[in-house]
Amino acid sequence: MKNGIIRLMILCIVSSVLMISLSGCESDSRKKVSNDPKHIETIVEEMAVDYGSYGDEAKDRIHELLSELAAIDHSAGARWEKIMDLWMSPDLGKPLHYDVLPDGLPDTDELCIVILGFQLNPDGTMREELVERLTVALNSAEKYPNAYIVCTGGGTAEDNKAVSEAGEMAKWLISHGIDEKRIIVEDHSITTAQNALFTYDILTSLYPSVKKIAIVSSDYHIATGELLFKAESILRANTPGNEKLEIISNAAWKAPSGSLSAMFQAGALIELFGDIDTAFEIYYDNYDIHKLPPLH
């Protein structure tokens, strides 16, 4: 009898240990699956492509995905909720200011005017659209003479690899009387997402006085520029809500044509997130939206 009780006690102890061990393994397994960066990437990319493809029809699904993301990673959920709210807002890119920045911005080195580049001619000369953007930037730089100016854009001249958009932009501004000391050249980017990425790197590491950004581009490009620069600042903040750079205004050239689709914006957000291959599939219209799960 005594031996039977002892054996029963041993079995209970072993069973308890096994249950705890299995429970721990199951918890660890769930944790590994939940925190898998590919899982987070899948959620982010589905949100971006859903909204890029279906617009407001996808809002319910996006809210579901945001809840799933927050359950996995609270910080990532908070960041992407801010980004998606920004993207889905009817106020994105508004108010739009033509020809020159509006009154009331800080006329100090706290402000930086960021000019988004445009593809060069094959020989390296600037296209009319880029010159028009520069004219708007010049008007704005003269209005705010203490602001820094970022020229952003890399080498996009097919037959002249020695020049860059930003380099040619800087030369133009200097030739029109802008002090070279005010000009910051970012000459490695080839996409608007890279404009945001590389400009953020330069400003936060080398120009700590800069806290506010005003974007200069063509009118159809302003909303996309604002979205990407704000998204990059949100993603880089040490905590959501503590962004280092604030996008406060814009100035635009009124282009006779041109547009950027929500799907293009989806690709750019995916590029910011780090999946360059998928981003370029979207840019070149090779991405198959039908591999997404259906909206429900």
C-alpha positions as CSV (number, residue, x, y, z in Angstrom):
1,M,0.0,0.0,0.0
2,K,2.8,2.3,1.0
3,N,4.7,1.6,-2.2
4,G,1.5,2.2,-4.3
5,I,1.1,5.6,-2.7
6,I,4.7,6.5,-3.4
7,R,4.4,5.4,-7.0
8,L,1.2,7.5,-7.4
9,M,3.0,10.5,-6.0
10,I,5.9,10.1,-8.3
11,L,3.5,9.8,-11.3
12,C,1.7,12.9,-10.3
13,I,5.0,14.8,-10.0
14,V,6.2,13.6,-13.3
15,S,2.9,14.4,-15.0
16,S,3.0,18.0,-13.5
17,V,6.6,18.5,-14.7
18,L,5.6,17.3,-18.2
19,M,2.6,19.6,-18.3
20,I,4.6,22.6,-17.3
21,S,7.3,21.7,-19.8
22,L,4.8,21.2,-22.6
23,S,3.0,24.4,-21.7
24,G,6.3,26.3,-21.8
25,C,7.2,24.8,-25.2
26,E,3.8,25.7,-26.5
27,S,4.2,29.2,-25.2
28,D,7.7,29.5,-26.7
29,S,6.4,28.2,-30.0
30,R,3.6,30.7,-30.1
31,K,6.0,33.4,-29.2
32,K,8.4,32.5,-32.0
33,V,5.5,32.4,-34.5
34,S,4.0,35.7,-33.2
35,N,7.2,37.6,-33.2
36,D,8.5,36.3,-36.5
37,P,9.5,39.4,-38.5
38,K,8.0,37.7,-41.6
39,H,4.7,37.5,-39.9
40,I,4.8,41.2,-39.1
41,E,5.9,41.9,-42.7
42,T,3.0,39.9,-44.1
43,I,0.5,41.9,-42.0
44,V,2.0,45.3,-43.0
45,E,2.1,44.4,-46.6
46,E,-1.4,43.1,-46.7
47,M,-2.6,46.4,-45.1
48,A,-0.7,48.4,-47.7
49,V,-1.8,46.4,-50.7
50,D,-5.4,46.1,-49.5
51,Y,-5.8,49.9,-49.2
52,G,-3.8,50.5,-52.4
53,S,-6.1,48.2,-54.2
54,Y,-9.5,48.6,-52.6
55,G,-9.4,52.0,-50.9
56,D,-12.0,52.6,-48.2
57,E,-13.7,49.3,-48.9
58,A,-10.7,47.7,-47.1
59,K,-11.0,49.7,-43.9
60,D,-12.7,47.0,-41.9
61,R,-10.0,44.5,-42.9
62,I,-7.3,47.0,-42.1
63,H,-8.6,47.5,-38.6
64,E,-8.6,43.7,-38.1
65,L,-5.0,43.5,-39.3
66,L,-4.0,46.4,-37.0
67,S,-5.5,44.6,-34.1
68,E,-3.6,41.5,-35.0
69,L,-0.4,43.4,-35.3
70,A,-0.9,45.2,-32.0
71,A,-1.4,41.8,-30.3
72,I,1.9,40.7,-31.7
73,D,4.0,43.9,-31.2
74,H,2.3,46.8,-29.4
75,S,4.8,49.3,-30.6
76,A,4.6,48.2,-34.3
77,G,0.8,48.3,-34.0
78,A,0.8,51.8,-32.7
79,R,3.2,53.0,-35.4
80,W,1.3,51.5,-38.3
81,E,-2.1,52.7,-36.9
82,K,-0.7,56.2,-37.1
83,I,0.6,55.6,-40.6
84,M,-2.6,54.1,-41.9
85,D,-4.8,56.8,-40.3
86,L,-2.6,59.4,-42.0
87,W,-2.8,57.6,-45.4
88,M,-6.6,57.1,-45.2
89,S,-7.2,60.7,-44.1
90,P,-8.9,63.0,-46.7
91,D,-6.6,65.8,-45.4
92,L,-3.4,64.1,-46.6
93,G,-1.4,66.7,-48.5
94,K,-3.8,69.6,-47.6
95,P,-3.8,72.5,-47.7
96,L,-1.8,72.6,-50.9
97,H,0.2,75.8,-51.4
98,Y,1.1,76.8,-54.9
99,D,4.3,78.6,-56.0
100,V,5.7,79.5,-52.5
101,L,5.5,78.4,-48.9
102,P,2.8,80.0,-46.9
103,D,3.3,82.7,-44.2
104,G,3.9,81.8,-40.6
105,L,6.6,79.2,-40.8
106,P,9.7,79.5,-38.5
107,D,12.4,81.6,-40.2
108,T,15.2,79.8,-38.4
109,D,17.5,76.8,-38.9
110,E,14.7,74.8,-37.3
111,L,13.1,74.7,-40.7
112,C,14.3,72.7,-43.7
113,I,12.9,73.0,-47.2
114,V,13.1,69.6,-48.9
115,I,12.9,69.6,-52.7
116,L,11.9,66.2,-54.2
117,G,13.9,65.4,-57.4
118,F,12.7,64.4,-60.9
119,Q,14.4,62.2,-63.4
120,L,17.1,63.9,-65.5
121,N,17.3,63.9,-69.3
122,P,19.5,61.2,-70.7
123,D,22.4,63.7,-71.1
124,G,22.1,64.8,-67.4
125,T,20.3,68.1,-67.9
126,M,17.2,68.9,-65.9
127,R,13.8,68.4,-67.3
128,E,11.3,71.3,-67.2
129,E,9.4,69.8,-64.3
130,L,12.4,69.8,-62.1
131,V,13.3,73.4,-63.0
132,E,9.7,74.4,-62.1
133,R,10.0,72.7,-58.7
134,L,13.3,74.6,-58.2
135,T,11.6,77.9,-59.0
136,V,9.0,77.2,-56.2
137,A,11.9,76.3,-53.9
138,L,13.8,79.4,-54.8
139,N,10.7,81.6,-54.0
140,S,10.3,79.7,-50.7
141,A,14.0,80.0,-49.8
142,E,14.0,83.7,-50.4
143,K,10.9,84.0,-48.2
144,Y,12.6,82.0,-45.4
145,P,16.3,83.0,-45.7
146,N,17.4,81.2,-42.5
147,A,16.0,77.8,-43.5
148,Y,18.1,74.9,-44.7
149,I,17.4,73.4,-48.1
150,V,17.7,69.7,-49.0
151,C,18.1,68.8,-52.7
152,T,17.3,65.1,-52.9
153,G,17.7,62.7,-55.9
154,G,20.4,60.5,-57.3
155,G,21.9,59.6,-60.6
156,T,19.0,59.1,-63.1
157,A,20.6,60.3,-66.3
158,E,20.9,57.3,-68.6
159,D,23.9,58.5,-70.6
160,N,25.6,60.6,-68.0
161,K,26.5,58.7,-64.8
162,A,28.6,61.6,-63.4
163,V,25.7,63.8,-62.5
164,S,22.8,63.5,-60.0
165,E,19.4,65.2,-59.6
166,A,20.5,66.7,-56.3
167,G,23.8,67.9,-57.7
168,E,22.2,69.7,-60.6
169,M,19.5,71.2,-58.3
170,A,22.1,72.6,-56.0
171,K,24.1,74.2,-58.8
172,W,20.9,75.8,-60.1
173,L,20.0,77.2,-56.7
174,I,23.5,78.6,-56.2
175,S,23.5,80.2,-59.6
176,H,20.3,81.9,-58.6
177,G,21.8,83.5,-55.5
178,I,21.2,80.9,-52.7
179,D,24.1,80.6,-50.2
180,E,25.8,77.3,-50.7
181,K,26.1,76.9,-46.9
182,R,22.3,76.5,-46.7
183,I,22.2,73.7,-49.2
184,I,22.3,70.0,-48.3
185,V,22.8,67.5,-51.1
186,E,21.3,64.0,-50.8
187,D,22.4,62.4,-54.1
188,H,21.8,58.6,-53.7
189,S,18.1,58.1,-53.8
190,I,16.2,57.0,-56.9
191,T,12.6,56.7,-55.4
192,T,10.5,58.9,-53.2
193,A,10.8,56.4,-50.4
194,Q,14.6,56.7,-50.6
195,N,14.2,60.5,-50.6
196,A,12.6,60.1,-47.2
197,L,15.0,57.5,-45.9
198,F,18.2,59.2,-46.8
199,T,17.1,62.7,-46.0
200,Y,16.0,61.6,-42.6
201,D,19.5,60.0,-42.0
202,I,21.3,63.2,-43.0
203,L,19.1,65.6,-41.0
204,T,18.9,63.7,-37.8
205,S,22.7,62.9,-37.8
206,L,24.2,66.1,-39.1
207,Y,21.7,68.9,-38.6
208,P,20.2,68.5,-35.1
209,S,18.7,72.1,-35.2
210,V,16.2,70.9,-37.9
211,K,12.9,69.9,-36.4
212,K,10.4,70.9,-39.1
213,I,10.2,70.1,-42.8
214,A,8.4,71.8,-45.7
215,I,8.1,69.7,-48.9
216,V,8.5,71.2,-52.4
217,S,7.4,69.2,-55.4
218,S,4.8,69.0,-58.2
219,D,1.2,69.3,-56.9
220,Y,0.3,65.6,-57.7
221,H,3.4,64.5,-55.7
222,I,2.9,66.4,-52.5
223,A,0.5,64.0,-50.7
224,T,2.9,61.0,-51.5
225,G,5.9,63.0,-50.2
226,E,4.1,64.0,-47.0
227,L,2.9,60.4,-46.4
228,L,6.4,58.9,-46.8
229,F,8.3,61.6,-44.8
230,K,5.8,61.4,-42.0
231,A,5.8,57.6,-42.1
232,E,9.6,57.4,-42.0
233,S,9.6,59.7,-39.0
234,I,7.0,57.6,-37.2
235,L,8.9,54.4,-37.9
236,R,12.2,55.9,-36.7
237,A,10.8,57.4,-33.4
238,N,12.1,55.8,-30.2
239,T,8.5,55.6,-29.1
240,P,5.3,56.3,-31.1
241,G,4.4,60.0,-30.8
242,N,8.0,61.1,-30.2
243,E,9.0,61.8,-33.8
244,K,12.2,63.8,-34.4
245,L,11.0,65.5,-37.6
246,E,7.6,67.1,-38.2
247,I,6.3,67.8,-41.7
248,I,4.5,71.1,-41.4
249,S,3.8,72.5,-44.9
250,N,4.4,72.3,-48.6
251,A,4.8,74.4,-51.8
252,A,3.9,73.0,-55.2
253,W,4.3,73.6,-58.9
254,K,0.9,73.3,-60.6
255,A,1.7,70.5,-63.1
256,P,-0.4,70.3,-66.3
257,S,-0.6,66.5,-65.8
258,G,0.6,63.7,-63.6
259,S,-0.8,61.5,-60.8
260,L,0.4,58.8,-58.4
261,S,-2.0,56.0,-57.5
262,A,-2.8,54.7,-54.1
263,M,-1.2,51.4,-55.2
264,F,2.0,53.3,-55.9
265,Q,1.9,54.7,-52.4
266,A,1.4,51.2,-51.1
267,G,4.6,50.1,-52.8
268,A,6.5,53.1,-51.4
269,L,5.3,52.3,-47.8
270,I,6.4,48.7,-48.4
271,E,9.8,50.0,-49.5
272,L,10.1,52.1,-46.3
273,F,9.4,48.9,-44.4
274,G,12.3,47.2,-46.1
275,D,10.9,44.9,-48.8
276,I,12.4,46.4,-51.9
277,D,11.6,43.5,-54.2
278,T,7.9,43.7,-53.5
279,A,7.9,47.5,-53.8
280,F,9.5,47.4,-57.2
281,E,7.0,44.7,-58.4
282,I,4.3,47.2,-57.5
283,Y,6.1,50.1,-59.1
284,Y,6.4,48.2,-62.4
285,D,2.9,46.7,-62.2
286,N,4.1,43.1,-61.8
287,Y,2.4,42.6,-58.4
288,D,-0.5,40.2,-58.4
289,I,-3.1,41.5,-56.0
290,H,-5.1,38.3,-56.4
291,K,-2.7,36.4,-54.1
292,L,-4.2,38.4,-51.2
293,P,-6.9,36.8,-49.1
294,P,-10.3,38.1,-50.1
295,L,-11.7,41.1,-48.1
296,H,-14.3,40.0,-45.5
